[in-house]
Amino acid sequence: MIGILLSWFEDTERVDEMSDFVLTFLLPAVLVGSYIWLNWPQFKESSGQQLVVGLGLLSYYGGLVYSNWNPAVGSLLKLAGTLVFLVLIVYQLIKERKK
C-alpha cells in the first residue's frame, strides 16, 4: 500500500495537479466553511452576511470558470471574491473589538 502511494507521488505532474486542485478549490472551500461554522450563531441571523459570503463565493468560483475564456477577467473575479471575504472578516474583527 505504501509503495503504491510513493509511486503515485513520484510522478511530479500528478503532484502539481493535486496541489493546484487543493489550493484552487479545497482551501477556499475549507476556509469559508470554517468561517461559517465558527460564526454560525451570528451568520444564521444576518442575511447581509449571508449575501456577502454568497457573492464572494460566486465571484471567486465564477472567476475560476471564466478564466478559461479570459484569464484577465477571471483573475479579477477571483481577486474580487477574495477581497469581499477578507473585508467581511476585517469587519467582523472590528465589530467584535468594539464590544
N, C-alpha and C positions, 0 to 999 in steps of 0.2 A: 504494500500500500504506500509506504513512504517512498519507495523507489519510483512509483508512478507519479507521485506528486513532484518529486525532484526532477524527473524527466520533463514534466509539464512546465516547470518553471525555468528549465534550461533554454527553452525557446523564448528568446527575448522579445520577439514580436508579439507573442501572446501576452507576456507580462506588460508590455507597453499598452496593448489594447485593454487589459484588465485595469491598469492604473488610470487610463483615460476614462473608462466606464465608472470607476469608483469616484474619481474627482468630479466628473461631469454630472452624474445622475445621483449616485448614492449619498455622497457627502451633503449636497444641498438638501436632499430629502430628509436625511437624518437630523441636520441642524434645524430645519423648520419644524419637523416633528417633535424634537426635544423642546423647542421654544414653546410650541403649543401645549405640550404635556406639562411643562413647568409652570406655565401661566394659565392653566385651564380655568380656574375659577373666574378670573378676570376676562379671559378670552371668550368664554361662552356667553357672557353678558354683554359684551361690547361688539355691536355689529360693525362699527367703524374699524376696529382692529381686524375683524374677520375679512372685511373688504380689502384692507391694505395688504394683509398676508396673501389673500387670493390674487390681487392684482400683481403683487411681487412675483408670486409663483407663475402666474400666467405669462408675465413678461419674460421671466428667466427661461422657462421651458419653451415659450414661443420663439425666443431668440435662438435656442438650440436648434429648433426645427428650421427657422428661417435662414440660419447661417449656411445651409446647403445651397440656397439660391443666391443670397447676397451676404457674404461674410461680414462686411462692414456694418450693415443694418442688424444682422444677427448679434454681433458683438455689442452693439449699442443697446439692444434689447436686454441682453444678459446683464450688462452693466447696470441698466436702469432697474431691473428686478432685484439685483443685489443691493443697490443703493436704497431702494424702497425699504427693504428688510432691515438694513443697517440703521436707517433713520428711525424706524419703528423701535428697534432695540435701544437706541440712544434716548428716544422719547420716554420709553418705559423706565430707563435708569434715572433720568432726571425727575420723572414723576414720583418714583419710589424715594428718591433722595429728599424731596420736598416734604414728604410725610413725616 
